[in-house]
């Protein structure tokens, strides 16, 4: 059974029963939960109070509502990292724009909305006092600007029996304008000790949370070689989409294994891979049209995943492309070719 606010959601055609409704509304989520035994999510912006009530009434809810509630609020996330000695960038929690000026010595920084920010939304860079006017006048987090060498991510899963497994660390490259993931590379190419540290950190976080399901842990690798935890996502994540083709067990199967109490699957990579987000091109709004699709499908090791979204708009995630090759140099060449050829425009 699927609950989604979009009447044209792609999942409507593959679910046994499809319900249209606001996933942030208490009654909608609570009433939906009456029809099922196990409840899970694919986005954390959901009514956690309704999920908690369902859990109290005997429904199995994974990830658990308290984990979702903590991750929904970036100020609570950062406090969780600090309270449990997980390395993260320096931060200050504020209530309004005036408090940015009161912490002028903390600049430059990023201001992030405590709630409802995603895909680059709800984030603003404040370099000096002239940028304060651009800030959000609400509860938010000021995060100290970090000198980043690379942005990395790792997926970690934990089942109801406490078994934990991690996928390979990936390097993420973000689009400079919209702060969305442009593409990723797996493996990350980092030294083994860095990847082992990242894996240990991810496992420690999910164990401390006692969360059941799959957790994406986004991290910064600073130029002086330190790993800092950036953000968490308690669900299948953009940084793990390549696992559908590139790993023995995909992040989606792993999530289901975890919440059903099954043994976790092998997270080994089949071969090196890259994943490119398909984003709507600037200047196009309307029914989606994919240019260059047939050309890239001729390339060995290229797998196209379209999300079934009817309409495109600038920077909207419309799908992704995974690329496999045993030779990392050829993989990079394929990546550049695919990025150059495929575009999402509109027919109207």
Secondary structure, 3 states (H helix, E strand, C coil): CEEECCCCCHHHHCCCCEEECCCCCHHHHHHHHCCCCEECCCCCCCCHHHHHHHHHCCCEECCCHHHHHHHHCHHHHHHHHHHCCCCECCEEEECCCHHHHHCHHHCCEEEEECCCCCCCCCEEEECCHHHHHHCCCCCEEEEECCCEEEEEEEEEEECCCCCEEECCCEEEEECCCCCCEEEEEECCCCCHHHHHHHHHHHHHHHHHHCCCEEEEEEEEEECCCCEEEEEEECCCCHHHCCHHHHECCCHHHHHHHHHCCCCCCCCCECCCEEEEEEEECCCCCEEEEEECHHHHHCCCCEEEEECCCCEECCCCEEEEEEEECCCHHHHHHHHHHHHHHCEEEECC
